[in-house]
Amino acid sequence: MINGEKKIENPIRWAMVGGGRGSQIGYIHRSAALRDHNFQLVAGAFDINAERGLDFGVNLHVEPERCYPDYKKMFEEEAKREDGIQAVSIATPNGTHYEICKAALEANLHVVCEKPLCFTTEEAKELEALAKEKNRVVGITYGYSGHQAIEQGRQMIANGDLGEIRIINMQFAHGFHSEAVELDNPSTKWRVDPKFVGPSYVLGDLGTHPLYLSEVMLPNLKIKKLMCTRQSFVKTRAPLEDNAYTIMEYDNGAVGTVWSCAVNAGSMHSQKIRVIGSKASIEWWDEQPNQLRYEVQGKPVQILERGMNYLYSEALADDRIGGGHPEGLFEAWSNLYTRFALAMEAADQGRQLEDIWYPGIEAGVEGVRWVENCVRSADNGAVWVEYQ
């Protein structure tokens, strides 16, 4: 159980690039990083507008001289300080992630990066090699994976509770962009512009989230080939898709699907993963994140609740309050930031992190790779392609 006691010897001196006033995800980064005293926010390049970024940083209690006009200046100046930053979170539009992440690694900094890590597998592999060369941690904010129910699902599958895994159904299908909302919303506009988001919209922005949940629950399952079809129902978004279906075949004979959609009118969020085995199935829905549905063939449905003693000990390790009290996305992110901190401290001490998983550079590479293969299939007429 997490109760606020220190997990690492000293808080990691931490900065942000982006995440300033008006950011959709800046606050959850700060809340997650600071909650358990694993990080200390000491610097930032919070905004593309330097004056606005300075004002925002000061309001976060960051010293004015450590509120920088851009990330390059920040990395340069912080490297001169004995108390300079040790890690940085990147919360900027997608098209900037590669260059900022690369610069951070070259400055010998640990990184927490929004997905996607970059736009091509070639770039992703380059960052992966650089991270290994520098012995730096790169964490990817697949925040939903921090929910306890995901760990419970992982342990149930590993323990054989579901039997042989046959089918994985995944979706992230909300309805908030069923109309061209980006025309009046600057924070949404860049998400449908290829200059900022690369070769896809919902595949990369939505589909990679449940895909990563499947990677957590089924770490040994590998995609063999896939087929993808994608559509732009709001025509002004073409060539980017606002709806896509992906079918996958795995190396063990199992099959999987991912529905990635932003035009599911009437849907609030609708991110789900259902894992079907030969004996039983489990299903998790992010709108009810404290519950895991467990269905054994021939028996009544069971709803497993977060924080209860019948869960596996690994799922209870991230518990912050007893069962019956709801935990949410902020707690899930905090759990991941704790794992990032543990991994960073271990790397600095030359240790390997034992028995703790987190969405690292490999998860970032895999997300980029999956999108690249989906686009290749869809743009060649929704054909089956070998997973490359």
C-alpha beads as a LAMMPS data file, in Angstrom:
LAMMPS data file: protein, C-alpha beads

388 atoms
387 bonds

1 atom types
1 bond types

-500.0 500.0 xlo xhi
-500.0 500.0 ylo yhi
-500.0 500.0 zlo zhi

Masses

1 110.0

Atoms # bond

1 1 1 0.000 0.000 0.000
2 1 1 1.199 3.510 -0.815
3 1 1 1.063 5.771 2.250
4 1 1 3.424 8.637 1.414
5 1 1 6.627 7.214 2.867
6 1 1 9.626 7.757 0.635
7 1 1 10.299 5.239 -2.101
8 1 1 13.607 6.777 -3.202
9 1 1 16.362 8.382 -1.152
10 1 1 16.089 11.908 -2.582
11 1 1 13.440 13.539 -4.793
12 1 1 14.514 13.787 -8.427
13 1 1 15.117 17.348 -9.622
14 1 1 12.582 17.637 -12.417
15 1 1 11.504 20.027 -15.152
16 1 1 8.766 20.239 -17.739
17 1 1 8.763 21.197 -21.399
18 1 1 5.245 22.360 -22.230
19 1 1 2.317 21.653 -19.946
20 1 1 1.691 25.343 -19.318
21 1 1 -1.459 27.344 -18.819
22 1 1 -4.254 25.896 -20.976
23 1 1 -2.540 22.523 -21.433
24 1 1 -4.878 19.529 -21.283
25 1 1 -2.352 17.282 -19.573
26 1 1 0.160 19.531 -17.815
27 1 1 -1.591 19.455 -14.460
28 1 1 -1.936 15.680 -14.281
29 1 1 1.814 15.356 -14.958
30 1 1 2.592 17.701 -12.079
31 1 1 0.059 16.145 -9.745
32 1 1 1.336 12.641 -10.466
33 1 1 5.007 13.528 -10.176
34 1 1 4.724 15.589 -7.000
35 1 1 2.138 13.589 -5.062
36 1 1 4.479 11.020 -3.505
37 1 1 7.510 13.355 -3.199
38 1 1 9.474 11.391 -5.771
39 1 1 10.071 14.499 -7.901
40 1 1 10.683 18.165 -7.191
41 1 1 9.688 20.698 -9.862
42 1 1 12.645 23.098 -10.089
43 1 1 12.630 24.362 -13.686
44 1 1 10.583 24.527 -16.857
45 1 1 10.100 25.777 -20.382
46 1 1 6.350 25.780 -19.983
47 1 1 5.147 27.742 -22.995
48 1 1 6.144 28.641 -26.532
49 1 1 5.566 32.237 -25.396
50 1 1 8.443 32.977 -23.005
51 1 1 6.669 35.761 -21.092
52 1 1 3.585 33.624 -20.574
53 1 1 5.736 30.673 -19.546
54 1 1 7.598 32.774 -16.992
55 1 1 4.371 34.016 -15.435
56 1 1 3.023 30.479 -15.260
57 1 1 6.214 29.017 -13.799
58 1 1 6.406 31.629 -11.062
59 1 1 2.828 30.761 -10.154
60 1 1 4.021 27.167 -9.718
61 1 1 6.674 28.413 -7.257
62 1 1 9.505 27.860 -9.737
63 1 1 12.300 30.415 -9.380
64 1 1 12.052 33.053 -12.140
65 1 1 15.614 32.454 -13.337
66 1 1 14.752 28.794 -13.909
67 1 1 11.723 29.515 -16.111
68 1 1 13.281 29.286 -19.547
69 1 1 12.138 30.511 -22.986
70 1 1 12.748 27.110 -24.622
71 1 1 14.016 23.632 -23.884
72 1 1 17.418 24.171 -25.513
73 1 1 18.212 27.072 -23.221
74 1 1 16.963 25.109 -20.232
75 1 1 19.121 22.066 -20.939
76 1 1 22.157 24.282 -21.531
77 1 1 21.777 26.393 -18.376
78 1 1 20.715 23.576 -16.063
79 1 1 23.808 21.569 -17.061
80 1 1 25.958 24.343 -15.535
81 1 1 24.327 24.060 -12.120
82 1 1 25.353 21.681 -9.354
83 1 1 21.651 21.410 -8.530
84 1 1 20.595 21.131 -12.169
85 1 1 17.676 19.049 -13.362
86 1 1 17.970 15.263 -13.532
87 1 1 14.769 14.500 -15.438
88 1 1 12.292 16.212 -17.730
89 1 1 8.716 15.573 -18.819
90 1 1 7.705 16.396 -22.384
91 1 1 4.108 17.609 -22.672
92 1 1 4.148 19.296 -26.077
93 1 1 2.421 18.595 -29.414
94 1 1 3.380 15.262 -30.950
95 1 1 5.579 16.628 -33.718
96 1 1 8.109 17.973 -31.208
97 1 1 8.590 14.835 -29.102
98 1 1 11.448 13.309 -31.091
99 1 1 13.719 16.349 -31.123
100 1 1 13.107 17.248 -27.461
101 1 1 13.535 13.660 -26.260
102 1 1 16.752 13.291 -28.247
103 1 1 18.128 16.565 -26.878
104 1 1 17.223 15.546 -23.322
105 1 1 18.974 12.189 -23.637
106 1 1 22.036 13.855 -25.132
107 1 1 22.006 16.153 -22.082
108 1 1 22.095 12.981 -19.923
109 1 1 18.576 13.504 -18.584
110 1 1 15.906 10.956 -17.782
111 1 1 12.704 11.551 -19.756
112 1 1 8.971 11.123 -19.317
113 1 1 7.321 11.657 -22.698
114 1 1 3.773 11.888 -23.918
115 1 1 2.953 9.391 -26.632
116 1 1 3.693 9.030 -29.427
117 1 1 7.412 8.961 -28.809
118 1 1 7.896 10.045 -32.445
119 1 1 6.444 9.338 -35.892
120 1 1 8.602 6.563 -37.388
121 1 1 10.041 3.292 -36.155
122 1 1 13.439 4.430 -37.396
123 1 1 13.330 7.485 -35.107
124 1 1 11.993 5.396 -32.229
125 1 1 14.815 2.866 -32.547
126 1 1 17.318 5.729 -32.610
127 1 1 15.944 7.078 -29.326
128 1 1 15.928 3.589 -27.839
129 1 1 19.597 3.094 -28.720
130 1 1 20.492 6.516 -27.323
131 1 1 18.655 5.827 -24.052
132 1 1 20.552 2.552 -23.638
133 1 1 23.863 4.177 -24.496
134 1 1 23.309 6.913 -21.908
135 1 1 21.706 4.536 -19.360
136 1 1 18.733 6.883 -19.117
137 1 1 15.103 5.988 -18.446
138 1 1 12.426 7.032 -20.918
139 1 1 8.911 6.640 -19.519
140 1 1 5.836 6.885 -21.740
141 1 1 2.607 8.169 -20.197
142 1 1 0.229 5.332 -20.933
143 1 1 -1.534 6.538 -17.808
144 1 1 -4.437 4.084 -17.746
145 1 1 -2.030 1.213 -17.151
146 1 1 -1.479 2.512 -13.618
147 1 1 -4.923 1.363 -12.479
148 1 1 -4.858 -1.536 -10.028
149 1 1 -7.350 -3.541 -12.072
150 1 1 -4.826 -3.768 -14.914
151 1 1 -2.271 -5.335 -12.583
152 1 1 -4.961 -7.713 -11.309
153 1 1 -5.706 -8.769 -14.881
154 1 1 -2.009 -9.322 -15.551
155 1 1 -1.680 -11.597 -12.536
156 1 1 -4.868 -13.551 -13.308
157 1 1 -3.663 -14.297 -16.828
158 1 1 -0.172 -15.267 -15.624
159 1 1 -1.712 -17.562 -13.005
160 1 1 -3.821 -19.371 -15.616
161 1 1 -7.173 -18.206 -14.228
162 1 1 -8.458 -17.607 -17.770
163 1 1 -6.918 -20.680 -19.350
164 1 1 -5.426 -20.479 -22.835
165 1 1 -5.786 -16.954 -24.244
166 1 1 -7.790 -16.891 -27.456
167 1 1 -9.186 -13.413 -28.123
168 1 1 -8.338 -9.843 -27.075
169 1 1 -10.933 -7.180 -27.912
170 1 1 -9.856 -3.571 -27.398
171 1 1 -11.414 -0.206 -28.043
172 1 1 -11.075 3.483 -27.323
173 1 1 -14.116 5.011 -28.967
174 1 1 -15.386 8.346 -27.669
175 1 1 -17.794 10.727 -29.375
176 1 1 -16.354 14.134 -28.547
177 1 1 -15.103 14.761 -32.087
178 1 1 -18.171 13.535 -33.965
179 1 1 -18.298 17.041 -35.442
180 1 1 -15.473 19.314 -36.587
181 1 1 -14.876 20.739 -33.094
182 1 1 -11.293 21.562 -34.047
183 1 1 -12.492 24.531 -36.088
184 1 1 -13.247 26.404 -32.857
185 1 1 -10.869 24.678 -30.432
186 1 1 -7.112 25.359 -30.775
187 1 1 -6.192 22.579 -28.321
188 1 1 -7.931 20.073 -30.609
189 1 1 -6.932 21.621 -33.936
190 1 1 -3.330 20.370 -33.870
191 1 1 -4.505 16.805 -33.230
192 1 1 -5.938 16.571 -36.753
193 1 1 -3.042 18.291 -38.540
194 1 1 -0.457 15.888 -40.066
195 1 1 2.281 18.479 -39.447
196 1 1 1.786 18.024 -35.708
197 1 1 0.523 14.445 -35.304
198 1 1 2.168 12.576 -38.160
199 1 1 0.515 9.796 -40.191
200 1 1 -2.537 9.110 -38.024
201 1 1 -5.052 10.625 -35.647
202 1 1 -7.098 8.102 -33.652
203 1 1 -4.800 5.128 -34.182
204 1 1 -1.969 6.917 -32.404
205 1 1 -3.976 9.156 -30.104
206 1 1 -6.490 6.558 -28.898
207 1 1 -5.793 3.035 -30.119
208 1 1 -2.330 2.775 -28.606
209 1 1 -3.790 3.141 -25.090
210 1 1 -5.747 -0.152 -24.964
211 1 1 -3.018 -1.753 -27.067
212 1 1 -0.551 -1.011 -24.278
213 1 1 -2.980 -2.394 -21.700
214 1 1 -2.869 -5.664 -23.642
215 1 1 0.932 -5.563 -23.573
216 1 1 0.861 -5.176 -19.778
217 1 1 -1.629 -7.986 -19.271
218 1 1 -0.058 -10.278 -21.879
219 1 1 3.647 -9.369 -21.995
220 1 1 4.673 -12.469 -23.951
221 1 1 2.067 -12.152 -26.707
222 1 1 3.493 -10.892 -30.009
223 1 1 1.650 -9.631 -33.115
224 1 1 2.368 -11.703 -36.221
225 1 1 0.307 -9.782 -38.793
226 1 1 -2.538 -7.270 -38.940
227 1 1 -5.129 -5.671 -41.174
228 1 1 -6.443 -2.118 -40.725
229 1 1 -9.121 0.001 -42.326
230 1 1 -9.511 3.687 -41.514
231 1 1 -12.017 6.409 -42.364
232 1 1 -12.328 10.194 -42.160
233 1 1 -16.028 10.691 -41.425
234 1 1 -15.414 14.402 -40.822
235 1 1 -14.054 15.016 -44.302
236 1 1 -11.868 17.997 -43.406
237 1 1 -9.674 15.637 -41.347
238 1 1 -8.519 13.626 -44.364
239 1 1 -5.992 12.134 -44.846
240 1 1 -6.051 11.535 -41.085
241 1 1 -8.649 9.096 -39.778
242 1 1 -11.240 9.654 -37.072
243 1 1 -12.262 5.979 -37.073
244 1 1 -10.256 2.792 -37.584
245 1 1 -10.596 -0.964 -37.131
246 1 1 -7.540 -3.173 -36.715
247 1 1 -7.552 -6.978 -36.688
248 1 1 -4.453 -8.785 -35.437
249 1 1 -3.166 -12.339 -35.396
250 1 1 -0.729 -13.271 -32.643
251 1 1 2.135 -15.721 -32.603
252 1 1 0.293 -18.161 -30.298
253 1 1 -2.771 -18.380 -32.548
254 1 1 -4.852 -15.842 -30.632
255 1 1 -6.601 -12.982 -32.413
256 1 1 -7.270 -9.399 -31.387
257 1 1 -9.138 -6.296 -32.494
258 1 1 -8.727 -2.588 -31.778
259 1 1 -11.485 -0.064 -32.505
260 1 1 -10.036 3.450 -32.478
261 1 1 -12.702 6.136 -32.820
262 1 1 -13.413 9.790 -32.027
263 1 1 -16.844 9.919 -33.705
264 1 1 -18.752 7.408 -31.561
265 1 1 -21.558 9.903 -30.984
266 1 1 -23.033 9.761 -27.492
267 1 1 -20.105 7.851 -26.009
268 1 1 -18.291 9.432 -23.086
269 1 1 -14.980 7.560 -23.327
270 1 1 -15.567 3.870 -24.013
271 1 1 -12.057 2.578 -23.551
272 1 1 -12.298 -1.149 -22.880
273 1 1 -10.224 -4.288 -23.012
274 1 1 -11.683 -7.790 -22.889
275 1 1 -9.385 -10.805 -22.675
276 1 1 -11.043 -14.142 -23.484
277 1 1 -9.528 -17.439 -22.472
278 1 1 -10.559 -21.072 -22.730
279 1 1 -11.943 -21.049 -19.153
280 1 1 -12.934 -17.469 -18.412
281 1 1 -12.836 -13.836 -19.535
282 1 1 -12.006 -10.510 -17.926
283 1 1 -13.111 -7.052 -19.006
284 1 1 -12.029 -3.576 -17.867
285 1 1 -13.726 -0.279 -18.744
286 1 1 -12.009 3.014 -17.969
287 1 1 -15.284 4.695 -16.986
288 1 1 -15.507 2.204 -14.110
289 1 1 -11.773 1.865 -13.442
290 1 1 -12.041 0.407 -9.940
291 1 1 -13.781 -2.725 -11.190
292 1 1 -12.688 -5.739 -13.195
293 1 1 -15.394 -7.974 -14.631
294 1 1 -14.568 -11.691 -14.248
295 1 1 -16.711 -14.192 -16.130
296 1 1 -16.162 -17.929 -15.646
297 1 1 -18.011 -20.146 -18.085
298 1 1 -21.107 -21.611 -16.413
299 1 1 -20.920 -19.419 -13.294
300 1 1 -22.395 -16.048 -12.297
301 1 1 -20.459 -12.910 -13.261
302 1 1 -18.070 -11.618 -10.599
303 1 1 -17.153 -7.943 -10.212
304 1 1 -13.725 -7.647 -8.632
305 1 1 -13.359 -4.367 -6.725
306 1 1 -10.187 -2.353 -6.242
307 1 1 -8.614 -2.510 -2.807
308 1 1 -10.170 -5.805 -1.696
309 1 1 -8.126 -8.549 -0.031
310 1 1 -9.177 -11.187 -2.560
311 1 1 -7.027 -9.485 -5.219
312 1 1 -3.494 -10.599 -5.960
313 1 1 -0.871 -8.933 -3.761
314 1 1 0.704 -7.270 -6.796
315 1 1 -2.567 -5.409 -7.467
316 1 1 -2.838 -4.328 -3.835
317 1 1 0.696 -2.903 -3.824
318 1 1 -0.529 0.317 -5.464
319 1 1 -3.532 0.672 -3.160
320 1 1 -3.850 4.164 -1.649
321 1 1 -7.067 3.766 0.332
322 1 1 -9.248 0.822 1.286
323 1 1 -11.796 -0.790 -0.974
324 1 1 -15.074 1.004 -1.534
325 1 1 -13.419 4.394 -1.927
326 1 1 -12.951 5.339 -5.585
327 1 1 -9.548 5.957 -7.090
328 1 1 -9.145 7.486 -10.533
329 1 1 -6.814 8.575 -13.303
330 1 1 -4.743 10.868 -11.084
331 1 1 -3.912 7.922 -8.827
332 1 1 -3.105 5.754 -11.850
333 1 1 -0.675 8.370 -13.180
334 1 1 0.868 8.762 -9.726
335 1 1 1.513 5.021 -9.639
336 1 1 3.378 5.256 -12.943
337 1 1 5.417 8.279 -11.879
338 1 1 6.459 6.347 -8.762
339 1 1 7.675 3.540 -10.997
340 1 1 9.487 6.010 -13.240
341 1 1 11.267 7.428 -10.183
342 1 1 12.287 3.973 -8.970
343 1 1 13.667 3.143 -12.419
344 1 1 15.561 6.442 -12.630
345 1 1 17.153 5.974 -9.214
346 1 1 18.140 2.407 -10.107
347 1 1 19.747 3.570 -13.360
348 1 1 21.693 6.292 -11.542
349 1 1 22.976 3.699 -9.072
350 1 1 23.856 1.184 -11.771
351 1 1 21.175 -1.260 -10.668
352 1 1 18.543 -3.209 -12.584
353 1 1 14.972 -2.629 -11.420
354 1 1 13.616 -5.972 -10.258
355 1 1 9.997 -7.150 -10.539
356 1 1 8.528 -3.770 -11.483
357 1 1 7.224 -2.999 -14.952
358 1 1 6.480 0.445 -16.358
359 1 1 5.790 1.863 -19.832
360 1 1 9.355 2.505 -20.910
361 1 1 11.152 3.196 -24.170
362 1 1 10.174 -0.248 -25.502
363 1 1 6.489 0.655 -25.089
364 1 1 7.098 3.891 -26.964
365 1 1 8.807 2.061 -29.811
366 1 1 6.010 -0.522 -30.009
367 1 1 3.292 2.141 -30.165
368 1 1 5.005 3.856 -33.103
369 1 1 5.586 0.512 -34.792
370 1 1 1.933 -0.511 -34.445
371 1 1 0.645 2.753 -35.921
372 1 1 3.126 2.498 -38.793
373 1 1 1.934 -1.018 -39.646
374 1 1 -1.742 -0.015 -39.356
375 1 1 -1.253 2.909 -41.738
376 1 1 0.666 0.707 -44.179
377 1 1 -2.191 -1.796 -44.220
378 1 1 -4.968 0.798 -44.505
379 1 1 -3.291 2.839 -47.216
380 1 1 -2.754 -0.262 -49.340
381 1 1 -6.438 -1.135 -49.380
382 1 1 -6.901 -2.643 -45.912
383 1 1 -4.729 -5.655 -46.697
384 1 1 -3.101 -8.104 -44.324
385 1 1 0.529 -7.154 -43.673
386 1 1 3.294 -8.957 -41.856
387 1 1 4.100 -7.099 -38.656
388 1 1 7.406 -5.326 -39.215

Bonds

1 1 1 2
2 1 2 3
3 1 3 4
4 1 4 5
5 1 5 6
6 1 6 7
7 1 7 8
8 1 8 9
9 1 9 10
10 1 10 11
11 1 11 12
12 1 12 13
13 1 13 14
14 1 14 15
15 1 15 16
16 1 16 17
17 1 17 18
18 1 18 19
19 1 19 20
20 1 20 21
21 1 21 22
22 1 22 23
23 1 23 24
24 1 24 25
25 1 25 26
26 1 26 27
27 1 27 28
28 1 28 29
29 1 29 30
30 1 30 31
31 1 31 32
32 1 32 33
33 1 33 34
34 1 34 35
35 1 35 36
36 1 36 37
37 1 37 38
38 1 38 39
39 1 39 40
40 1 40 41
41 1 41 42
42 1 42 43
43 1 43 44
44 1 44 45
45 1 45 46
46 1 46 47
47 1 47 48
48 1 48 49
49 1 49 50
50 1 50 51
51 1 51 52
52 1 52 53
53 1 53 54
54 1 54 55
55 1 55 56
56 1 56 57
57 1 57 58
58 1 58 59
59 1 59 60
60 1 60 61
61 1 61 62
62 1 62 63
63 1 63 64
64 1 64 65
65 1 65 66
66 1 66 67
67 1 67 68
68 1 68 69
69 1 69 70
70 1 70 71
71 1 71 72
72 1 72 73
73 1 73 74
74 1 74 75
75 1 75 76
76 1 76 77
77 1 77 78
78 1 78 79
79 1 79 80
80 1 80 81
81 1 81 82
82 1 82 83
83 1 83 84
84 1 84 85
85 1 85 86
86 1 86 87
87 1 87 88
88 1 88 89
89 1 89 90
90 1 90 91
91 1 91 92
92 1 92 93
93 1 93 94
94 1 94 95
95 1 95 96
96 1 96 97
97 1 97 98
98 1 98 99
99 1 99 100
100 1 100 101
101 1 101 102
102 1 102 103
103 1 103 104
104 1 104 105
105 1 105 106
106 1 106 107
107 1 107 108
108 1 108 109
109 1 109 110
110 1 110 111
111 1 111 112
112 1 112 113
113 1 113 114
114 1 114 115
115 1 115 116
116 1 116 117
117 1 117 118
118 1 118 119
119 1 119 120
120 1 120 121
121 1 121 122
122 1 122 123
123 1 123 124
124 1 124 125
125 1 125 126
126 1 126 127
127 1 127 128
128 1 128 129
129 1 129 130
130 1 130 131
131 1 131 132
132 1 132 133
133 1 133 134
134 1 134 135
135 1 135 136
136 1 136 137
137 1 137 138
138 1 138 139
139 1 139 140
140 1 140 141
141 1 141 142
142 1 142 143
143 1 143 144
144 1 144 145
145 1 145 146
146 1 146 147
147 1 147 148
148 1 148 149
149 1 149 150
150 1 150 151
151 1 151 152
152 1 152 153
153 1 153 154
154 1 154 155
155 1 155 156
156 1 156 157
157 1 157 158
158 1 158 159
159 1 159 160
160 1 160 161
161 1 161 162
162 1 162 163
163 1 163 164
164 1 164 165
165 1 165 166
166 1 166 167
167 1 167 168
168 1 168 169
169 1 169 170
170 1 170 171
171 1 171 172
172 1 172 173
173 1 173 174
174 1 174 175
175 1 175 176
176 1 176 177
177 1 177 178
178 1 178 179
179 1 179 180
180 1 180 181
181 1 181 182
182 1 182 183
183 1 183 184
184 1 184 185
185 1 185 186
186 1 186 187
187 1 187 188
188 1 188 189
189 1 189 190
190 1 190 191
191 1 191 192
192 1 192 193
193 1 193 194
194 1 194 195
195 1 195 196
196 1 196 197
197 1 197 198
198 1 198 199
199 1 199 200
200 1 200 201
201 1 201 202
202 1 202 203
203 1 203 204
204 1 204 205
205 1 205 206
206 1 206 207
207 1 207 208
208 1 208 209
209 1 209 210
210 1 210 211
211 1 211 212
212 1 212 213
213 1 213 214
214 1 214 215
215 1 215 216
216 1 216 217
217 1 217 218
218 1 218 219
219 1 219 220
220 1 220 221
221 1 221 222
222 1 222 223
223 1 223 224
224 1 224 225
225 1 225 226
226 1 226 227
227 1 227 228
228 1 228 229
229 1 229 230
230 1 230 231
231 1 231 232
232 1 232 233
233 1 233 234
234 1 234 235
235 1 235 236
236 1 236 237
237 1 237 238
238 1 238 239
239 1 239 240
240 1 240 241
241 1 241 242
242 1 242 243
243 1 243 244
244 1 244 245
245 1 245 246
246 1 246 247
247 1 247 248
248 1 248 249
249 1 249 250
250 1 250 251
251 1 251 252
252 1 252 253
253 1 253 254
254 1 254 255
255 1 255 256
256 1 256 257
257 1 257 258
258 1 258 259
259 1 259 260
260 1 260 261
261 1 261 262
262 1 262 263
263 1 263 264
264 1 264 265
265 1 265 266
266 1 266 267
267 1 267 268
268 1 268 269
269 1 269 270
270 1 270 271
271 1 271 272
272 1 272 273
273 1 273 274
274 1 274 275
275 1 275 276
276 1 276 277
277 1 277 278
278 1 278 279
279 1 279 280
280 1 280 281
281 1 281 282
282 1 282 283
283 1 283 284
284 1 284 285
285 1 285 286
286 1 286 287
287 1 287 288
288 1 288 289
289 1 289 290
290 1 290 291
291 1 291 292
292 1 292 293
293 1 293 294
294 1 294 295
295 1 295 296
296 1 296 297
297 1 297 298
298 1 298 299
299 1 299 300
300 1 300 301
301 1 301 302
302 1 302 303
303 1 303 304
304 1 304 305
305 1 305 306
306 1 306 307
307 1 307 308
308 1 308 309
309 1 309 310
310 1 310 311
311 1 311 312
312 1 312 313
313 1 313 314
314 1 314 315
315 1 315 316
316 1 316 317
317 1 317 318
318 1 318 319
319 1 319 320
320 1 320 321
321 1 321 322
322 1 322 323
323 1 323 324
324 1 324 325
325 1 325 326
326 1 326 327
327 1 327 328
328 1 328 329
329 1 329 330
330 1 330 331
331 1 331 332
332 1 332 333
333 1 333 334
334 1 334 335
335 1 335 336
336 1 336 337
337 1 337 338
338 1 338 339
339 1 339 340
340 1 340 341
341 1 341 342
342 1 342 343
343 1 343 344
344 1 344 345
345 1 345 346
346 1 346 347
347 1 347 348
348 1 348 349
349 1 349 350
350 1 350 351
351 1 351 352
352 1 352 353
353 1 353 354
354 1 354 355
355 1 355 356
356 1 356 357
357 1 357 358
358 1 358 359
359 1 359 360
360 1 360 361
361 1 361 362
362 1 362 363
363 1 363 364
364 1 364 365
365 1 365 366
366 1 366 367
367 1 367 368
368 1 368 369
369 1 369 370
370 1 370 371
371 1 371 372
372 1 372 373
373 1 373 374
374 1 374 375
375 1 375 376
376 1 376 377
377 1 377 378
378 1 378 379
379 1 379 380
380 1 380 381
381 1 381 382
382 1 382 383
383 1 383 384
384 1 384 385
385 1 385 386
386 1 386 387
387 1 387 388
